[in-house]
């Protein structure tokens, strides 16, 4: 599984550790760490991802979400934000998962589970959820 993680540098280890704990047992997990919307745009032009995870505050997170949706419209996007008012914007952008930055691991797992299931069904993966 290949994930683009776009988050501010000070948060990258915390968010990455949460993602890795969800995918424990997937020896093929690759996370590209990106620190701003420009790096995300470049990565989406170069590579294909199973999911894009955006964990940024304020307008920078919004810009990253817009970029991701425009450049990879079929790729599932998970948007973590410290501003719950962006949930309505996520809905209008047709971003399937919007989570508050303080969400529980269970909420994150439930949001990511369909992406994992889709990957397994389409890749004949033996991993069970």
C-alpha positions as CSV (number, residue, x, y, z in Angstrom):
1,X,0.0,0.0,0.0
2,X,1.4,3.4,-1.0
3,X,0.2,6.5,0.9
4,X,1.0,10.2,0.4
5,X,1.1,11.8,3.8
6,X,1.0,15.6,3.6
7,X,1.5,17.2,7.0
8,X,3.5,19.9,8.7
9,X,7.0,18.8,9.6
10,X,6.3,19.1,13.4
11,X,3.5,16.5,13.1
12,X,4.8,14.0,10.6
13,X,6.1,11.4,13.1
14,X,2.9,11.5,15.1
15,X,0.6,11.0,12.1
16,X,2.9,8.5,10.5
17,X,3.0,6.4,13.6
18,X,-0.8,6.3,13.8
19,X,-1.0,5.2,10.2
20,X,1.6,2.5,10.6
21,X,-0.2,1.1,13.7
22,X,-3.3,0.7,11.5
23,X,-1.5,-1.1,8.8
24,X,0.5,-3.4,11.2
25,X,1.3,-6.5,9.3
26,X,1.4,-4.9,5.8
27,X,5.0,-5.3,5.0
28,X,4.4,-3.4,1.8
29,X,3.3,-0.1,3.4
30,X,5.1,2.9,1.9
31,X,4.5,6.4,3.1
32,X,5.8,9.3,1.2
33,X,6.2,12.2,3.6
34,X,5.3,15.6,2.1
35,X,5.3,18.9,4.0
36,X,3.2,21.3,1.9
37,X,0.7,21.4,-0.9
38,X,3.4,22.1,-3.5
39,X,5.3,18.9,-2.6
40,X,2.0,17.0,-2.6
41,X,1.1,18.3,-6.1
42,X,4.6,17.2,-7.4
43,X,4.2,13.8,-5.9
44,X,0.7,13.3,-7.3
45,X,2.0,14.2,-10.8
46,X,4.9,11.6,-10.5
47,X,3.3,8.7,-8.7
48,X,0.0,6.9,-8.0
49,X,-1.2,6.3,-4.5
50,X,-3.7,4.0,-2.8
51,X,-4.7,7.0,-0.6
52,X,-3.8,10.6,0.2
53,X,-3.8,11.6,3.8
54,X,-3.8,15.4,4.5
55,X,-3.1,16.4,8.1
56,X,-2.5,20.2,7.9
57,X,-4.0,23.2,9.7
58,X,-6.0,26.0,8.3
59,X,-5.9,27.2,4.7
60,X,-2.8,25.1,3.9
61,X,-4.8,21.9,4.6
62,X,-7.6,23.3,2.4
63,X,-5.2,24.0,-0.5
64,X,-3.7,20.6,-0.2
65,X,-7.1,19.0,-0.3
66,X,-8.1,21.0,-3.4
67,X,-4.8,20.0,-5.1
68,X,-5.2,16.4,-4.3
69,X,-8.8,16.2,-5.5
70,X,-7.9,18.0,-8.7
71,X,-4.7,15.9,-9.5
72,X,-5.9,12.5,-8.3
73,X,-9.8,12.6,-8.4
74,X,-10.1,8.8,-8.1
75,X,-7.7,8.4,-5.2
76,X,-9.3,8.2,-1.8
77,X,-8.5,11.2,0.4
78,X,-8.5,11.3,4.2
79,X,-8.4,14.9,5.5
80,X,-7.5,15.6,9.1
81,X,-8.0,19.2,10.2
82,X,-8.0,21.2,13.3
83,X,-10.9,23.3,11.9
84,X,-14.2,21.3,11.9
85,X,-15.7,24.1,9.7
86,X,-13.8,22.6,6.8
87,X,-16.0,19.5,6.9
88,X,-18.6,21.2,4.7
89,X,-15.9,22.1,2.2
90,X,-14.7,18.5,2.2
91,X,-18.3,17.4,1.4
92,X,-18.5,19.8,-1.5
93,X,-15.2,18.6,-2.8
94,X,-16.5,15.0,-2.5
95,X,-13.7,14.1,-0.2
96,X,-15.0,10.9,1.4
97,X,-13.3,11.2,4.8
98,X,-12.9,14.3,7.0
99,X,-11.7,13.8,10.5
100,X,-10.9,16.2,13.3
101,X,-7.2,16.2,14.2
102,X,-8.0,14.8,17.7
103,X,-9.9,11.8,16.3
104,X,-9.5,8.4,18.0
105,X,-7.5,5.6,16.5
106,X,-10.8,3.7,16.1
107,X,-12.3,6.6,14.1
108,X,-9.2,6.7,11.9
109,X,-9.4,2.9,11.4
110,X,-13.0,3.0,10.4
111,X,-12.2,5.8,7.9
112,X,-9.2,3.8,6.4
113,X,-10.9,0.4,6.5
114,X,-12.7,0.8,3.1
115,X,-9.4,1.8,1.4
116,X,-7.7,-1.3,2.8
117,X,-10.6,-3.5,1.8
118,X,-10.7,-2.1,-1.7
119,X,-6.9,-2.7,-2.1
120,X,-7.2,-6.2,-0.9
121,X,-10.1,-7.1,-3.1
122,X,-8.4,-5.6,-6.2
123,X,-5.0,-7.1,-5.5
124,X,-5.9,-10.6,-4.3
125,X,-4.5,-9.6,-0.9
126,X,-4.5,-12.2,1.9
127,X,-4.8,-9.5,4.5
128,X,-8.1,-9.6,6.4
129,X,-9.7,-6.7,8.2
